[in-house]
Amino acid sequence: MAPAAGLDQEKRRELPFPGSRVVADGLLASYENELRRPSRTVYVLDTSGSMGDDDRIGRLRSALTDLTGTGTSGTGRRFRDREEVTLLPFGSKVKEVNTHVVEPGNPGPALDAIRRDVKALKPDGGTAIYGSLEAAYEQLGRGGTDAFTSIVLMTDGENTEGVGAKHFDSFYARLPEAQKRTPVFAVLFGDSDRKELTHITELTGGRLFDATGAGGSPAVAGGGSLAEAFEEIRGYQ
């Protein structure tokens, strides 16, 4: 291939690759926490009664705590500086909405608050998936920042309460075009309905992740633990 016109070949210099892992990690951290667009994410978390089976709620708590930088997966996928994290646990309806912003240079208070909220998650009630997703979109619609928005849905069952799929489809169709670009990353866990979650991710332009440990379709990412699924989603965000 011919060199670009006007480029003095005698003066070209190759940029040096970072000479150590420490330098490379520092450059990556600077990009993640200072240069890239900040993220706004709503974690729609199934805390219905079935989450008490086989300590599923314990695995959920552990996976989310890992994302605060204290778990075994390290800090590579920790919630980033400037990131807005909303936890929206649900059962038969949305139980609460807690939002935390990881402040640059002082992430501790937000990360501590997230850990407290995660520790307080308790399993009870039915499973209102679609109504909770609608609440998540409404939550993101209140912000006007130039941020990458996404929704992470984790459920261990199928929709049993509140509005159904048709209602959600109509709700989504009425959203402003900008909000329709917010994908839902859904996690297969426990006895969740694969068909139901596939429909949600295809409608919203998201992706389905498998945390059942069973693998399966090549169209579904993962096939490992819940913590691994959350960490993989971080890469897409």
C-alpha positions in Angstrom: 0.0 0.0 0.0 1.4 3.4 -0.9 2.1 5.9 1.9 -0.4 8.7 2.5 0.3 11.7 0.4 2.1 14.5 2.1 3.6 12.4 4.9 7.3 12.7 5.2 8.5 9.1 5.4 11.9 10.3 6.8 10.2 11.8 9.8 7.8 9.0 10.6 8.3 7.4 14.0 6.6 4.4 15.6 4.9 5.0 18.9 6.6 2.9 21.6 4.4 0.2 23.2 4.3 0.6 27.0 7.3 -1.1 28.5 5.6 -2.6 31.5 2.3 -4.0 32.7 2.1 -1.2 35.3 2.2 1.5 32.6 -0.3 -0.3 30.4 -2.7 -0.7 33.3 -2.3 2.9 34.1 -3.2 4.0 30.6 -6.2 1.7 30.5 -7.4 3.0 33.9 -7.0 6.6 32.7 -9.1 5.8 29.7 -11.8 4.0 31.6 -12.1 6.5 34.4 -11.3 9.9 32.7 -11.6 9.8 28.9 -14.4 7.4 27.9 -18.1 8.4 28.0 -19.5 7.9 31.5 -22.1 5.1 31.9 -25.5 5.1 33.4 -26.7 1.6 34.2 -29.9 0.3 35.9 -29.5 -3.2 37.4 -33.0 -4.7 37.4 -32.6 -7.4 40.0 -35.0 -10.3 40.7 -35.4 -10.6 44.4 -38.5 -12.7 44.3 -39.1 -15.6 46.8 -37.5 -18.2 44.5 -34.2 -16.3 44.9 -34.0 -17.9 48.4 -33.6 -21.3 46.8 -30.1 -22.8 46.7 -28.7 -19.5 48.1 -29.3 -17.8 44.7 -29.6 -14.4 46.6 -26.2 -15.1 48.1 -24.7 -15.6 44.6 -26.3 -12.4 43.4 -24.9 -10.4 46.4 -21.4 -11.9 45.8 -21.5 -11.1 42.0 -22.5 -7.5 42.6 -20.1 -7.0 45.4 -17.3 -8.1 43.1 -18.1 -5.1 40.9 -17.2 -2.8 43.8 -13.6 -4.0 43.6 -13.5 -6.1 46.7 -14.3 -9.6 45.2 -12.1 -12.3 43.7 -12.4 -10.9 40.2 -10.2 -7.9 41.0 -10.7 -4.3 39.9 -10.6 -4.7 36.2 -14.4 -4.5 35.9 -15.0 -2.3 39.0 -17.7 0.4 38.7 -15.8 3.2 36.9 -15.3 6.8 38.0 -18.2 9.0 36.9 -20.4 6.0 36.5 -24.0 6.2 37.7 -25.2 2.9 39.1 -28.9 2.3 39.9 -30.0 -0.8 41.8 -33.7 -1.6 41.2 -34.6 -4.8 43.0 -38.1 -6.2 42.3 -40.5 -9.0 43.4 -44.2 -8.6 42.8 -43.4 -5.0 42.0 -40.4 -2.6 42.2 -39.2 -2.6 45.8 -36.9 0.5 45.7 -34.7 2.5 43.4 -31.2 3.5 44.7 -28.8 5.5 42.6 -25.1 6.1 43.3 -22.5 8.1 41.3 -18.9 7.0 41.6 -17.1 10.3 42.1 -13.7 10.7 40.4 -10.9 10.6 43.0 -13.2 9.6 45.8 -15.1 6.4 44.7 -15.2 5.0 48.3 -18.6 6.5 49.5 -20.5 5.3 46.4 -19.0 1.9 46.4 -19.6 1.5 50.1 -23.3 2.5 49.6 -23.7 0.0 46.8 -22.3 -2.8 49.0 -24.8 -1.8 51.8 -27.7 -1.9 49.3 -26.6 -5.3 47.9 -26.2 -6.8 51.4 -29.8 -5.7 52.2 -31.3 -7.6 49.2 -33.9 -10.0 50.5 -35.9 -12.6 48.6 -39.7 -12.4 48.7 -42.7 -11.9 46.4 -43.5 -12.8 42.8 -41.7 -11.9 39.6 -42.7 -8.7 37.8 -40.2 -8.6 35.0 -41.9 -6.4 32.4 -43.2 -3.8 34.8 -39.7 -3.5 36.4 -38.1 -3.0 33.0 -40.5 -0.2 32.2 -39.6 1.4 35.5 -35.9 1.1 34.5 -36.5 2.9 31.2 -38.4 5.6 33.0 -35.5 6.0 35.5 -33.0 6.5 32.6 -35.3 8.9 30.9 -34.9 11.4 33.7 -31.3 12.1 32.9 -30.1 14.3 30.1 -26.4 13.6 30.1 -24.3 12.3 27.2 -23.7 8.9 28.7 -23.8 5.3 27.6 -27.0 3.9 29.0 -27.9 0.3 29.5 -30.1 -2.0 31.6 -28.9 -5.3 33.2 -31.8 -7.7 33.9 -31.1 -10.6 36.2 -34.0 -13.0 36.9 -34.3 -16.6 38.0 -37.8 -17.2 36.8 -40.6 -16.1 34.4 -42.9 -13.1 34.6 -45.8 -13.9 37.0 -46.9 -10.5 38.2 -47.9 -7.1 36.7 -48.0 -6.3 33.0 -47.0 -8.8 30.3 -44.9 -8.9 27.2 -47.4 -7.2 24.9 -47.7 -4.2 27.3 -43.9 -3.9 27.4 -43.7 -4.1 23.6 -46.2 -1.2 23.3 -44.3 0.7 26.0 -41.0 0.3 24.2 -42.6 1.3 20.9 -43.7 4.6 22.3 -40.2 5.5 23.7 -38.3 8.4 22.1 -35.8 7.1 19.5 -32.8 8.0 21.8 -34.2 5.8 24.6 -34.8 2.9 22.3 -31.0 2.8 21.8 -30.7 1.7 25.5 -30.0 -2.1 25.3 -31.1 -4.7 27.9 -28.4 -7.2 28.8 -30.3 -10.1 30.3 -28.9 -12.9 32.4 -30.2 -16.5 32.3 -30.1 -17.7 35.9 -31.8 -20.5 37.8 -35.1 -21.3 36.1 -35.4 -18.2 34.0 -37.4 -18.3 30.8 -34.9 -18.3 27.8 -37.6 -17.5 25.3 -38.9 -14.5 27.4 -35.4 -13.1 27.8 -34.4 -13.6 24.2 -37.4 -11.6 23.1 -36.4 -8.7 25.4 -32.8 -8.6 24.3 -33.7 -8.8 20.6 -36.3 -6.1 20.9 -33.9 -3.7 22.7 -30.7 -4.5 20.8 -29.1 -6.1 23.8 -27.7 -9.6 24.4 -28.4 -12.7 26.5 -25.8 -14.1 28.9 -25.9 -17.6 30.4 -25.2 -17.9 34.1 -26.6 -21.3 34.5 -23.3 -23.0 34.0 -24.8 -25.1 31.2 -23.6 -23.3 28.1 -25.8 -24.0 25.1 -26.6 -21.9 22.1 -23.7 -20.0 20.5 -26.0 -17.0 20.3 -25.9 -16.8 24.1 -22.7 -15.5 25.7 -21.2 -17.1 28.7 -22.2 -20.4 30.3 -20.5 -19.8 33.6 -21.3 -18.3 37.0 -23.4 -15.2 37.7 -20.2 -13.3 38.6 -18.7 -14.2 35.2 -21.8 -13.1 33.4 -21.8 -9.7 35.1 -18.1 -9.3 34.4 -18.7 -10.1 30.7 -21.5 -7.6 30.5 -19.1 -5.0 31.7 -17.0 -5.5 28.6 -20.1 -4.8 26.4 -20.7 -1.6 28.4 
